[in-house]
Structure formats: C-alpha cells, structure tokens
Amino acid sequence: MSKKILIADDDKEFVEILSERLTNIGYDTVAAHEGIRAIQLAHQEKPDLIILDWKMPAGLGSVVLKDLKNSPDTKRIPVIVLTGLDDKSLEITAKKLGAGAFFRKPYNTQEFLMAIKELLATKS
C-alpha cells in the first residue's frame, strides 16, 4: 500500500509539480491550499506525512503545526516544513513545534526526497 502525503501550500502550481513528482515515485498525494483546510484534511485523510508551507491564508504554518501536534489523531504524523521565507529563526521555531524536517525553497530535491523517506520509515 502506498504512503499518503498531504501537501499544504498556497502556491497551486508548486503543489501540482510536487504532487506529480511524488506520485511518479509511488506516493499518493492530497492537497490543501490554506491552513484550516490542511488541518481538516489531516484529520479526514490520516496522511502518513505532511509537507507544510509556513505562510498560507487561513492558518499560518505555526498555527497549523501546533494544532496538528496537539491533536491525538494527528500528533504522530511527521511534518516537513517547506517555505520560501528566509528567516533564520523559522527553522528553530518549526522544530520546537514538532517539525521533523525543515527546507527552504528552492530546495535540494535529493535531500528533500531522502527526508520524506526517512520520516516515513520512522513513522511505520
């Protein structure tokens, strides 16, 4: 059974490209383009991993991450924060809130895919 990844990012074109890339290597993907929707989908779909943008409408990454990690239903789902923001303190904040990995756009594809693989392995 293939692993399901929730991609939460307000950049629809980016989500499409990333979703296609992940689907091509065997993952199922679902997408949310705003924070509140990401939380709803995480509860409905029970993804194996969440890729979370830090700056989205209707729910900043910090709020979404806090909510996910405070809910018994979603707290064990690994989260990779992926952002275009260039703020050095973001990584520290994201990790404190429970992110398993942190990447800035543009990201190294190999490192990113390796982080996905590693986090999925720790979940199962």
C-alpha positions as CSV (number, residue, x, y, z in Angstrom):
1,M,0.0,0.0,0.0
2,S,1.5,3.3,-1.0
3,K,2.0,6.1,1.6
4,K,-0.2,9.2,1.5
5,I,1.3,12.6,1.7
6,L,-0.6,15.8,2.4
7,I,0.9,18.8,0.6
8,A,-0.3,22.1,2.3
9,D,0.9,25.1,0.3
10,D,-1.0,28.1,-1.2
11,D,1.1,28.0,-4.4
12,K,-1.2,25.8,-6.5
13,E,1.4,25.5,-9.3
14,F,4.0,24.3,-6.9
15,V,1.6,21.8,-5.3
16,E,0.8,20.4,-8.8
17,I,4.5,20.0,-9.6
18,L,5.4,18.4,-6.3
19,S,2.3,16.2,-6.3
20,E,3.2,14.9,-9.8
21,R,6.8,14.3,-8.7
22,L,5.7,12.4,-5.6
23,T,3.0,10.4,-7.5
24,N,5.6,9.4,-10.1
25,I,7.7,7.7,-7.4
26,G,4.8,5.9,-5.9
27,Y,3.2,8.1,-3.2
28,D,-0.5,9.1,-3.1
29,T,-1.0,12.8,-2.5
30,V,-3.7,15.1,-1.3
31,A,-3.5,18.9,-1.3
32,A,-4.7,21.8,0.8
33,H,-4.1,25.5,-0.2
34,E,-4.9,27.0,3.2
35,G,-4.1,26.3,6.8
36,I,-7.5,25.4,8.0
37,R,-8.1,23.0,5.1
38,A,-4.7,21.3,5.9
39,I,-5.9,20.6,9.4
40,Q,-9.3,19.3,8.2
41,L,-7.6,17.0,5.6
42,A,-5.1,15.8,8.1
43,H,-8.0,14.6,10.3
44,Q,-10.0,13.1,7.4
45,E,-7.3,11.5,5.3
46,K,-4.9,10.5,8.0
47,P,-1.8,11.0,5.8
48,D,1.5,9.3,6.5
49,L,3.3,12.6,6.1
50,I,2.5,16.3,5.8
51,I,4.5,18.8,3.8
52,L,3.6,22.2,5.2
53,D,4.2,25.7,3.9
54,W,4.8,28.3,6.6
55,K,2.9,31.2,5.1
56,M,-0.6,30.4,3.9
57,P,-4.0,32.1,4.0
58,A,-6.4,30.9,6.8
59,G,-3.8,29.4,9.1
60,L,-0.1,30.1,9.3
61,G,2.3,27.2,9.4
62,S,3.0,27.7,13.1
63,V,-0.7,27.6,14.0
64,V,-1.3,24.5,11.8
65,L,1.7,22.7,13.2
66,K,0.7,23.4,16.8
67,D,-2.8,22.2,16.1
68,L,-1.6,19.0,14.4
69,K,0.8,18.2,17.2
70,N,-1.7,18.9,19.9
71,S,-4.4,16.6,18.5
72,P,-4.3,12.9,19.4
73,D,-5.4,12.0,15.9
74,T,-2.6,13.8,14.1
75,K,0.3,14.3,16.6
76,R,2.2,11.2,15.3
77,I,2.1,12.3,11.6
78,P,5.6,13.5,10.6
79,V,5.7,17.1,9.2
80,I,8.2,18.6,6.8
81,V,8.1,22.4,6.8
82,L,8.8,23.8,3.3
83,T,8.9,27.6,3.0
84,G,10.1,30.3,0.7
85,L,10.6,32.7,3.7
86,D,14.2,33.5,4.5
87,D,14.0,33.9,8.3
88,K,16.8,32.1,10.2
89,S,14.6,31.7,13.3
90,L,11.9,29.8,11.5
91,E,13.7,26.5,11.4
92,I,14.2,26.7,15.2
93,T,10.6,27.5,15.8
94,A,9.4,24.8,13.4
95,K,11.5,22.1,15.1
96,K,10.4,23.3,18.6
97,L,6.7,22.9,17.4
98,G,7.4,19.4,16.2
99,A,8.5,19.5,12.6
100,G,10.6,16.5,11.6
101,A,12.5,18.4,8.9
102,F,12.8,21.9,7.5
103,F,13.5,23.1,4.0
104,R,13.7,26.4,2.2
105,K,12.6,26.9,-1.4
106,P,14.3,26.3,-3.7
107,Y,15.3,23.0,-2.1
108,N,17.7,20.2,-3.0
109,T,15.4,17.5,-4.4
110,Q,17.6,14.6,-3.4
111,E,17.8,15.8,0.2
112,F,14.1,16.5,0.3
113,L,13.1,13.1,-1.0
114,M,15.5,11.5,1.4
115,A,13.9,13.4,4.3
116,I,10.5,12.1,3.2
117,K,11.8,8.5,3.1
118,E,13.4,8.8,6.5
119,L,10.4,10.3,8.2
120,L,8.1,7.8,6.7
121,A,10.4,5.0,7.9
122,T,10.3,6.3,11.4
123,K,6.5,6.5,11.4
124,S,5.9,2.9,10.4
